[in-house]
């Protein structure tokens, strides 16, 4: 089974973009992979604090 990835536009302040790029370079990751990793880590942190986020089929539908 393939992994479905959604593509979207993300706007960042120049300073935030530059800092994430520096972190990515230090961890030998692409900028895209670093952003994905940061998002995943934040979701884990949030769910640890607030409980698992339940998703429905509708939540996962491609829009």
NUKE-354796 format. One record per residue: residue number from 1; x, y, z of N, C-alpha, C, CB in turn; residue in three letters. Coordinates in steps of 0.05 Angstrom, whole numbers, plus 5000, padded with zeros to 4 digits. Glycine has a CB too. Layout:
<r k="NUM" n_x="X" n_y="Y" n_z="Z" ca_x="X" ca_y="Y" ca_z="Z" c_x="X" c_y="Y" c_z="Z" cb_x="X" cb_y="Y" cb_z="Z" r="ALA"/>
...
***
This chain:
<r k="1" n_x="5017" n_y="4976" n_z="5000" ca_x="5000" ca_y="5000" ca_z="5000" c_x="5018" c_y="5025" c_z="5000" cb_x="4981" cb_y="5000" cb_z="5024" r="UNK"/>
<r k="2" n_x="5012" n_y="5043" n_z="4981" ca_x="5029" ca_y="5067" ca_z="4980" c_x="5019" c_y="5088" c_z="5000" cb_x="5028" cb_y="5079" cb_z="4951" r="UNK"/>
<r k="3" n_x="5037" n_y="5106" n_z="5006" ca_x="5031" ca_y="5127" ca_z="5025" c_x="5020" c_y="5151" c_z="5009" cb_x="5056" cb_y="5135" cb_z="5042" r="UNK"/>
<r k="4" n_x="4997" n_y="5161" n_z="5017" ca_x="4986" ca_y="5184" ca_z="5004" c_x="4997" c_y="5209" c_z="5018" cb_x="4955" cb_y="5184" cb_z="5004" r="UNK"/>
<r k="5" n_x="5008" n_y="5227" n_z="5002" ca_x="5019" ca_y="5252" ca_z="5012" c_x="5003" c_y="5275" c_z="4999" cb_x="5049" cb_y="5255" cb_z="5007" r="UNK"/>
<r k="6" n_x="4996" n_y="5294" n_z="5015" ca_x="4982" ca_y="5318" ca_z="5005" c_x="5003" c_y="5340" c_z="5001" cb_x="4960" cb_y="5327" cb_z="5025" r="UNK"/>
<r k="7" n_x="5000" n_y="5354" n_z="4980" ca_x="5018" ca_y="5376" ca_z="4974" c_x="5003" c_y="5402" c_z="4977" cb_x="5030" cb_y="5373" cb_z="4945" r="UNK"/>
<r k="8" n_x="5016" n_y="5422" n_z="4989" ca_x="5003" ca_y="5448" ca_z="4994" c_x="5024" c_y="5469" c_z="4996" cb_x="4986" cb_y="5447" cb_z="5019" r="UNK"/>
<r k="9" n_x="5016" n_y="5494" n_z="4993" ca_x="5034" ca_y="5517" ca_z="4995" c_x="5037" c_y="5525" c_z="5025" cb_x="5023" cb_y="5541" cb_z="4978" r="UNK"/>
<r k="10" n_x="5061" n_y="5530" n_z="5033" ca_x="5066" ca_y="5538" ca_z="5060" c_x="5082" c_y="5565" c_z="5059" cb_x="5083" cb_y="5517" cb_z="5076" r="UNK"/>
<r k="11" n_x="5072" n_y="5584" n_z="5073" ca_x="5085" ca_y="5610" ca_z="5074" c_x="5098" c_y="5613" c_z="5101" cb_x="5065" cb_y="5634" cb_z="5068" r="UNK"/>
<r k="12" n_x="5123" n_y="5620" n_z="5101" ca_x="5138" ca_y="5625" ca_z="5126" c_x="5151" c_y="5652" c_z="5125" cb_x="5160" cb_y="5602" cb_z="5130" r="UNK"/>
<r k="13" n_x="5155" n_y="5663" n_z="5149" ca_x="5171" ca_y="5687" ca_z="5151" c_x="5200" c_y="5680" c_z="5142" cb_x="5171" cb_y="5699" cb_z="5180" r="UNK"/>
<r k="14" n_x="5214" n_y="5698" n_z="5130" ca_x="5241" ca_y="5693" ca_z="5121" c_x="5259" c_y="5683" c_z="5143" cb_x="5253" cb_y="5719" cb_z="5108" r="UNK"/>
<r k="15" n_x="5256" n_y="5695" n_z="5167" ca_x="5273" ca_y="5687" ca_z="5190" c_x="5267" c_y="5658" c_z="5198" cb_x="5269" cb_y="5705" cb_z="5214" r="UNK"/>
<r k="16" n_x="5242" n_y="5650" n_z="5198" ca_x="5235" ca_y="5622" ca_z="5205" c_x="5245" c_y="5603" c_z="5183" cb_x="5204" cb_y="5619" cb_z="5208" r="UNK"/>
<r k="17" n_x="5242" n_y="5610" n_z="5158" ca_x="5252" ca_y="5593" ca_z="5136" c_x="5282" c_y="5589" c_z="5139" cb_x="5245" cb_y="5606" cb_z="5109" r="UNK"/>
<r k="18" n_x="5296" n_y="5611" n_z="5144" ca_x="5325" ca_y="5609" ca_z="5146" c_x="5334" c_y="5592" c_z="5170" cb_x="5337" cb_y="5637" cb_z="5149" r="UNK"/>
<r k="19" n_x="5319" n_y="5594" n_z="5192" ca_x="5326" ca_y="5578" ca_z="5216" c_x="5320" c_y="5548" c_z="5211" cb_x="5311" cb_y="5588" cb_z="5240" r="UNK"/>
<r k="20" n_x="5298" n_y="5542" n_z="5199" ca_x="5291" ca_y="5514" ca_z="5193" c_x="5312" c_y="5503" c_z="5173" cb_x="5263" cb_y="5511" cb_z="5182" r="UNK"/>
<r k="21" n_x="5320" n_y="5519" n_z="5154" ca_x="5340" ca_y="5510" ca_z="5134" c_x="5367" c_y="5504" c_z="5149" cb_x="5345" cb_y="5531" cb_z="5113" r="UNK"/>
<r k="22" n_x="5375" n_y="5520" n_z="5168" ca_x="5399" ca_y="5516" ca_z="5183" c_x="5397" c_y="5489" c_z="5199" cb_x="5405" cb_y="5539" cb_z="5203" r="UNK"/>
<r k="23" n_x="5374" n_y="5485" n_z="5212" ca_x="5370" ca_y="5460" ca_z="5227" c_x="5372" c_y="5437" c_z="5208" cb_x="5343" cb_y="5461" cb_z="5242" r="UNK"/>
<r k="24" n_x="5359" n_y="5439" n_z="5185" ca_x="5359" ca_y="5417" ca_z="5165" c_x="5387" c_y="5411" c_z="5156" cb_x="5341" cb_y="5424" cb_z="5141" r="UNK"/>
<r k="25" n_x="5403" n_y="5431" n_z="5151" ca_x="5431" ca_y="5427" ca_z="5142" c_x="5447" c_y="5413" c_z="5164" cb_x="5443" cb_y="5455" cb_z="5135" r="UNK"/>
<r k="26" n_x="5443" n_y="5421" n_z="5189" ca_x="5458" ca_y="5409" ca_z="5211" c_x="5450" c_y="5380" c_z="5215" cb_x="5453" cb_y="5425" cb_z="5237" r="UNK"/>
<r k="27" n_x="5425" n_y="5373" n_z="5208" ca_x="5416" ca_y="5345" ca_z="5212" c_x="5417" c_y="5329" c_z="5186" cb_x="5387" cb_y="5345" cb_z="5223" r="UNK"/>
<r k="28" n_x="5430" n_y="5341" n_z="5165" ca_x="5433" ca_y="5328" ca_z="5139" c_x="5407" c_y="5319" c_z="5128" cb_x="5452" cb_y="5304" cb_z="5142" r="UNK"/>
<r k="29" n_x="5387" n_y="5337" n_z="5128" ca_x="5360" ca_y="5332" ca_z="5118" c_x="5354" c_y="5353" c_z="5097" cb_x="5339" cb_y="5332" cb_z="5140" r="UNK"/>
<r k="30" n_x="5335" n_y="5347" n_z="5079" ca_x="5325" ca_y="5367" ca_z="5061" c_x="5306" c_y="5386" c_z="5078" cb_x="5310" cb_y="5355" cb_z="5037" r="UNK"/>
<r k="31" n_x="5301" n_y="5409" n_z="5067" ca_x="5283" ca_y="5427" ca_z="5080" c_x="5255" c_y="5415" c_z="5083" cb_x="5281" cb_y="5454" cb_z="5065" r="UNK"/>
<r k="32" n_x="5246" n_y="5402" n_z="5062" ca_x="5220" ca_y="5389" ca_z="5062" c_x="5218" c_y="5367" c_z="5084" cb_x="5213" cb_y="5377" cb_z="5035" r="UNK"/>
<r k="33" n_x="5239" n_y="5350" n_z="5085" ca_x="5240" ca_y="5329" ca_z="5104" c_x="5241" c_y="5340" c_z="5133" cb_x="5264" cb_y="5310" cb_z="5099" r="UNK"/>
<r k="34" n_x="5255" n_y="5362" n_z="5136" ca_x="5257" ca_y="5374" ca_z="5163" c_x="5230" c_y="5385" c_z="5172" cb_x="5279" cb_y="5397" cb_z="5163" r="UNK"/>
<r k="35" n_x="5216" n_y="5398" n_z="5154" ca_x="5190" ca_y="5409" ca_z="5161" c_x="5171" c_y="5386" c_z="5168" cb_x="5178" cb_y="5426" cb_z="5138" r="UNK"/>
<r k="36" n_x="5172" n_y="5365" n_z="5152" ca_x="5155" ca_y="5341" ca_z="5157" c_x="5161" c_y="5329" c_z="5185" cb_x="5158" cb_y="5320" cb_z="5135" r="UNK"/>
<r k="37" n_x="5187" n_y="5327" n_z="5191" ca_x="5196" ca_y="5317" ca_z="5217" c_x="5186" c_y="5335" c_z="5240" cb_x="5226" cb_y="5314" cb_z="5218" r="UNK"/>
<r k="38" n_x="5189" n_y="5361" n_z="5237" ca_x="5180" ca_y="5379" ca_z="5258" c_x="5150" c_y="5377" c_z="5262" cb_x="5187" cb_y="5408" cb_z="5250" r="UNK"/>
<r k="39" n_x="5134" n_y="5374" n_z="5241" ca_x="5105" ca_y="5371" ca_z="5243" c_x="5099" c_y="5345" c_z="5258" cb_x="5092" cb_y="5372" cb_z="5215" r="UNK"/>
<r k="40" n_x="5111" n_y="5323" n_z="5250" ca_x="5106" ca_y="5297" ca_z="5263" c_x="5113" c_y="5299" c_z="5293" cb_x="5122" cb_y="5275" cb_z="5249" r="UNK"/>
<r k="41" n_x="5135" n_y="5311" n_z="5300" ca_x="5143" ca_y="5314" ca_z="5328" c_x="5123" c_y="5330" c_z="5343" cb_x="5171" cb_y="5326" cb_z="5330" r="UNK"/>
<r k="42" n_x="5112" n_y="5351" n_z="5331" ca_x="5093" ca_y="5368" ca_z="5345" c_x="5067" c_y="5353" c_z="5349" cb_x="5088" cb_y="5394" cb_z="5329" r="UNK"/>
<r k="43" n_x="5058" n_y="5337" n_z="5329" ca_x="5034" ca_y="5321" ca_z="5332" c_x="5037" c_y="5301" c_z="5355" cb_x="5027" cb_y="5306" cb_z="5306" r="UNK"/>
<r k="44" n_x="5061" n_y="5288" n_z="5356" ca_x="5066" ca_y="5269" ca_z="5378" c_x="5065" c_y="5283" c_z="5405" cb_x="5093" cb_y="5256" cb_z="5375" r="UNK"/>
<r k="45" n_x="5077" n_y="5307" n_z="5407" ca_x="5077" ca_y="5322" ca_z="5432" c_x="5048" c_y="5330" c_z="5440" cb_x="5094" cb_y="5348" cb_z="5429" r="UNK"/>
<r k="46" n_x="5033" n_y="5339" n_z="5421" ca_x="5005" ca_y="5347" ca_z="5426" c_x="4989" c_y="5323" c_z="5435" cb_x="4993" cb_y="5359" cb_z="5401" r="UNK"/>
<r k="47" n_x="4991" n_y="5301" n_z="5422" ca_x="4976" ca_y="5277" ca_z="5429" c_x="4984" c_y="5266" c_z="5457" cb_x="4979" cb_y="5255" cb_z="5408" r="UNK"/>
<r k="48" n_x="5009" n_y="5269" n_z="5464" ca_x="5019" ca_y="5261" ca_z="5490" c_x="5005" c_y="5277" c_z="5512" cb_x="5049" cb_y="5263" cb_z="5492" r="UNK"/>
<r k="49" n_x="5001" n_y="5303" n_z="5506" ca_x="4989" ca_y="5321" ca_z="5525" c_x="4959" c_y="5319" c_z="5525" cb_x="4998" cb_y="5349" cb_z="5520" r="UNK"/>
<r k="50" n_x="4946" n_y="5316" n_z="5502" ca_x="4917" ca_y="5318" ca_z="5499" c_x="4903" c_y="5292" c_z="5491" cb_x="4911" cb_y="5339" cb_z="5479" r="UNK"/>
<r k="51" n_x="4918" n_y="5271" n_z="5486" ca_x="4906" ca_y="5246" ca_z="5476" c_x="4907" c_y="5244" c_z="5446" cb_x="4877" cb_y="5244" cb_z="5486" r="UNK"/>
<r k="52" n_x="4903" n_y="5220" n_z="5437" ca_x="4904" ca_y="5214" ca_z="5408" c_x="4882" c_y="5229" c_z="5393" cb_x="4902" cb_y="5184" cb_z="5403" r="UNK"/>
<r k="53" n_x="4890" n_y="5240" n_z="5370" ca_x="4871" ca_y="5254" ca_z="5353" c_x="4857" c_y="5232" c_z="5336" cb_x="4885" cb_y="5276" cb_z="5335" r="UNK"/>
<r k="54" n_x="4831" n_y="5229" n_z="5339" ca_x="4816" ca_y="5209" ca_z="5324" c_x="4809" c_y="5221" c_z="5297" cb_x="4790" cb_y="5200" cb_z="5339" r="UNK"/>
<r k="55" n_x="4813" n_y="5205" n_z="5276" ca_x="4807" ca_y="5214" ca_z="5248" c_x="4786" c_y="5196" c_z="5236" cb_x="4833" cb_y="5213" cb_z="5231" r="UNK"/>
<r k="56" n_x="4769" n_y="5208" n_z="5220" ca_x="4749" ca_y="5193" ca_z="5205" c_x="4758" c_y="5190" c_z="5176" cb_x="4721" cb_y="5207" cb_z="5207" r="UNK"/>
<r k="57" n_x="4744" n_y="5173" n_z="5161" ca_x="4750" ca_y="5171" ca_z="5132" c_x="4747" c_y="5198" c_z="5118" cb_x="4732" cb_y="5150" cb_z="5119" r="UNK"/>
<r k="58" n_x="4727" n_y="5214" n_z="5127" ca_x="4723" ca_y="5240" ca_z="5116" c_x="4748" c_y="5258" c_z="5120" cb_x="4698" cb_y="5253" cb_z="5127" r="UNK"/>
<r k="59" n_x="4760" n_y="5256" n_z="5144" ca_x="4783" ca_y="5272" ca_z="5150" c_x="4806" c_y="5265" c_z="5131" cb_x="4792" cb_y="5267" cb_z="5179" r="UNK"/>
<r k="60" n_x="4808" n_y="5241" n_z="5123" ca_x="4830" ca_y="5231" ca_z="5107" c_x="4824" c_y="5233" c_z="5077" cb_x="4836" cb_y="5203" cb_z="5114" r="UNK"/>
<r k="61" n_x="4801" n_y="5242" n_z="5069" ca_x="4794" ca_y="5244" ca_z="5041" c_x="4810" c_y="5267" c_z="5028" cb_x="4764" cb_y="5249" cb_z="5037" r="UNK"/>
<r k="62" n_x="4817" n_y="5262" n_z="5003" ca_x="4833" ca_y="5282" ca_z="4988" c_x="4815" c_y="5304" c_z="4979" cb_x="4847" cb_y="5268" cb_z="4963" r="UNK"/>
<r k="63" n_x="4823" n_y="5328" n_z="4984" ca_x="4807" ca_y="5352" ca_z="4978" c_x="4820" c_y="5368" c_z="4957" cb_x="4802" cb_y="5369" cb_z="5003" r="UNK"/>
***
